[in-house]
């Protein structure tokens, strides 16, 4: 009976040590996996930030290019319309002159 009791106690201790070793190994593996995932996460965050920064710079460059193109097109349109505007203004002045002359002439002959 004493042998059985000692066997049970020693087997209990052996199983307890085995469980403690397993738990220690499991906790170590879990920590290593957590560290590995943290490194992957940090690397991913840096990569995404660099991409966002590059995209932001590119968007700013494109926006500046669009604004320059818009200004250049407006300037070109104004240059193309200058002769037309001048011609229309001249025609308007001629029309005004003739209308004033016609109405002035008509008033003078009526009265």
TAVENNOR-V474456 format. One line per field, one symbol per residue. ss: DSSP state (h for helix, s for strand, l for the rest). psi: psi as a letter, one per 20 degrees, with the letter a starting at -180 (. if undefined). burial: 1 if it has 16 or more other ideal C-beta (glycine too) atoms within 10 Angstrom, else 0. A space follows every 50 residues. Layout:
ss->???
psi->???
burial->???
This chain:
ss->lhhhhhhhhhhhhhhhhhhhhhhhhhhhhhhhhhhhhhhhhhhhhhhhhh hhhhhhhhhhhhhhhhhhhhhhhhhhhhhhhhhhhhhhhhhhhhhhhhhh hhhhhhhhhhl
psi->ghhgghggghhggghghgghgggggghggggggggghggggggggggggg gggghggggggggggggggggghgggggghighggggggghgggggghgg gghgghghhh.
burial->00000000000000000000000000000000000000000000000000 00000000000000000000000000000000000000000000000000 00000000000
